[in-house]
Amino acid sequence: MPINGILTIYNSRRDMYGNVYYAVSLANDRFNVVARGTIAADNVNTRDCREQLGWHIERVEMPIRDYNRMVKTWPHYGCGWDEIKSNLVKG
């Protein structure tokens, strides 16, 4: 199956209260970012991404300050996988 896109799942390291924050970005097969947003938890169905959508999955962990700087202007894409997927596909 050809790769139709690259889904990058970003997560912060734990903050002082133990919270971890997540965000996703989707790039097309030419590596142009077409959608990016924050999500409530790690609710990404990676099997659906690989098998049905043909997306390659990457995970990136970063310090909390770098994460906050990166996602400052990103929209919120939701909680459940169906809501996240619809926002990513809409792009």
LINDAHU-V437667 format. One record per pair of residues at least 6 apart in sequence whose ideal C-beta (glycine too) atoms are under 8 Angstrom apart, sorted by the first residue. I is the first residue (numbers start at 1). J is the second residue. D is the distance in whole Angstrom. If there is no record, write none. Layout:
i: <I,I>
j: <J,J>
d: <D,D>
This chain:
i: <1,1,2,2,3,3,3,3,4,4,4,4,4,5,5,5,5,5,5,5,5,5,6,6,6,6,6,6,7,7,7,7,7,7,7,7,7,7,8,8,8,8,8,8,8,9,9,9,9,9,9,9,9,9,10,10,10,10,10,10,10,10,10,10,10,11,11,11,11,11,11,11,11,11,11,12,12,12,12,12,12,12,12,12,13,13,13,13,13,14,14,15,15,21,21,21,21,22,22,22,22,22,23,23,23,23,23,23,23,23,24,24,24,24,24,24,24,25,25,25,25,26,26,26,26,26,26,26,27,27,28,34,35,35,35,35,35,36,37,37,37,37,37,37,38,38,38,38,38,39,39,39,39,39,40,40,40,41,43,43,43,43,44,44,44,45,45,46,48,48,49,49,50,50,53,62,75,77,77,77,77,78,78>
j: <51,54,29,54,29,54,55,56,28,29,53,54,55,26,27,28,29,34,53,54,55,56,26,27,31,55,56,58,24,25,26,44,49,55,56,57,58,88,24,25,26,27,58,59,60,22,23,24,42,44,57,58,59,60,22,23,24,25,59,60,61,62,67,70,71,20,21,22,23,42,59,60,61,62,67,20,21,22,61,62,63,64,67,68,20,61,62,63,64,20,64,21,64,38,64,67,71,38,39,40,41,42,36,37,38,39,67,70,71,74,36,37,39,44,77,84,88,33,35,36,37,33,34,35,36,55,88,91,33,34,34,91,87,88,89,90,91,74,74,75,76,77,87,88,71,74,75,76,77,76,77,78,79,84,76,78,79,79,79,80,81,84,57,81,84,81,85,57,81,85,55,57,56,57,85,70,87,83,84,87,88,84,87>
d: <8,5,8,6,6,6,7,5,8,6,6,4,6,5,6,5,6,8,7,7,5,7,7,5,7,7,5,6,6,8,5,7,6,5,7,5,7,7,7,5,8,7,5,8,6,7,8,6,7,6,7,7,5,7,7,4,7,7,8,5,8,7,7,7,8,6,7,5,8,7,7,8,5,8,8,6,4,8,8,6,7,5,4,8,7,6,7,6,6,6,8,8,5,7,8,6,8,7,5,7,6,5,7,7,5,6,7,7,5,6,7,7,6,7,7,7,7,6,7,4,8,7,6,5,7,7,5,7,5,7,5,4,7,5,8,7,4,6,5,5,6,4,6,8,5,5,7,5,7,8,5,7,7,6,8,7,4,7,6,6,5,7,8,7,7,5,8,5,7,7,4,6,8,7,8,8,8,7,5,4,7,5,6>
